Amino acid sequence: MGCDLTLATTRVLSHGEITGTMGDGVSVEGQTSGATGTVIHCTASQILLTVTGGTFQSGEQIFRVEDSDYVVSSTGPADVVAVAEMGTTGAAITTKWELDNWTTSPTNYLVIRAQSGHEAQLPLDTGRFYFDFTINGAGNYGLMLKEAYLRLENIQINFTVTAASGVCVGLDIGYSEALPANAHDIRITDCVMRVSGAYAGTVYGMGLRSNGGSFAVTNCVVDGADNDASSACFHLEQDGGNQGNSRFYNNTAYGGTYGVLLADAETWKGRNNIADTCGTDDFSGTFDNWEYNMSSDATAPGGDSVTSADADFDNAGTGDFHIGASSDALGAGIGPGSDSNVPATDFEGTVRSGASCDMGADED
């Protein structure tokens, strides 16, 4: 399903419950206003409509069949932010997933997030909802998101690769298909990914390419320790010469060939990131605006960074990247009191405050 969220005729109204049935594509009418429309989708608390005539009102019955199949609106029509909440216990989406054919804007954007009780965990918790992709061909991806204005929050991804050559990407945003030039705002926060499998090609856990707009990647963890390929947990780019406003804050990368790999991405700004135990370099690229980072080798970029460090993860072997009491990351990062881009909480909701904080996705 896709639609144009920016149209004046695309509207959402809240309601208390559905009486009868209100399926996608059915025609509806406002009992008081006489307004007409077509249902795009109706949830237990909101109805998304294409309005074909008039203006729906708060407090009226919006019906398919009057007094039989309807909702009673509790608000008037409003601009649309479309939210998909993922959360079936012990269930996973196992086929590659592509999001396309929506029209979005800075105020009409898409949100994909975990339902309460299904938030991303360390280690990755298969008892909660997660994406579980096995990719066995070059040029493939697990999750490709093509929309320009998008939020991805608290999602778990397990990505297994089994092929002979080529490039595979777990989370692909702008990497395989360019985002609109100078017109995108992508925010990825509190997500956990595990990459594994025997593969002779190149694998990127998150392949993210800016095209002059904005990216914000915060509190994310990519575990690439089990991947045999030439790989990067995070691969960051910018498209051509377009200068964007992209931030990479408080993320944790473990294993793989590279933890954080920058390619033509000099305008990305990085703070408080950990890259640890990577096969070649923990950080690789040109890091013009990076500070307060940490590596287990000598590659952590920028001033106030910590090199040859011990993250003291609770149990990296099982994917538990909480930092321990002896971690060099403790208090070594710049805090939200000194840099407003630092996320105010960690991936589990623990508060960060003041001039300093811990590096990585976990605040001890």
Phi, psi and omega in degrees: 000134174215155177201171178268103182286348187270348182292145177295339181270353177268114188222153178236141175230143175274156177206171184272320181192164175264128170258126184076225181231146177220080186282162176298138174088357181278154177274140181226165181218146175275125186297323181267313185282334187076005178295153180234156180190177177238132181286123171277313176195144179232123176258185180292347183227349181216153175234128179256127189231151158261114183280126181254349178186140177074193181226118177294154185239157171289141175085009180251157174283125174253111195238147165272310170236119187304132179064009180234308180235104189194170165231159174248116185292141176249355174222166170280176181292142183224163172300159191252129160243117185271127184240126172249116179259126185256129180177078171243120187304127176070008182252152180223151168273120190250352175256149184301147195233127182235133178249119185206173172072023169254149171249121188235172179207175178302333179254348178238086188238175180253143175234126171244119185212162176283144170294159174304132183092354179236019180296153181302143183232160168240122353295165176307131189253106180284356172281349175254174178295141173202159169274135183227093187254135168243119184248128185233030177208149181295151178073016184259169181216163172267302183234114179245122181244117188256357186280148188280331183234107196207144171236133175238119192226128168061037183257142174257137179225125171252122189234114181245131182242136181215084180205171189271328186199178178090186182249130173237144184230130179289300175246114186247111174231105179082353184285307183275333180221123188297140171286161178302135184297128174061020184212066173206152178217101183248129179231121181240121185217143171062034181255149181234130179230139173241128181246131181211173176117157177266122189206135184265356183263220181239134182232132172243127175298298172245118175255106189236123182233115176281151177230048177090357176262217186238137166237145168223115180243116186222144173058034180254151179234129172236121179256103180253019188298327186269004185270127184273354187277171163290116196210166171220137174298310177237124175244116186245133179221168164233146186274117179060222182262009182292125181265117183252192178231081187242137186234143181225100191232133170057049176250159181233126176238136181222129174079193187073184178285316177230146174278304177235119182242117176260130177228112184053044185230039186297338183273357172292139179250129184233137177216143166065030181261146175248130167233132193216138169058048177264153190293323181249293177223140175294317175237138179217131179138192177256112187250086185282334186225056181233135178213164173055054176241167185222138178222157175277348174248206185261016192260356181304123189271150169092169178293155179061020176272162183240123181246165182048045190261161175249111180287338181051052176295150182300314177195083182300329181298331178257004179086020178262100185257028164295142179272146184267180186293341181256012185292139173289350179281343185297120176067009185270352182264166175277134186267171181296340176290340180251338180217111186292347178280346177294127181299137186289342176226163175273189186292344177255001179096003176292133187286137166255142180204165175081192186280342181224161177205180177280152173278157178089183185283340185255129171259116187291000000 
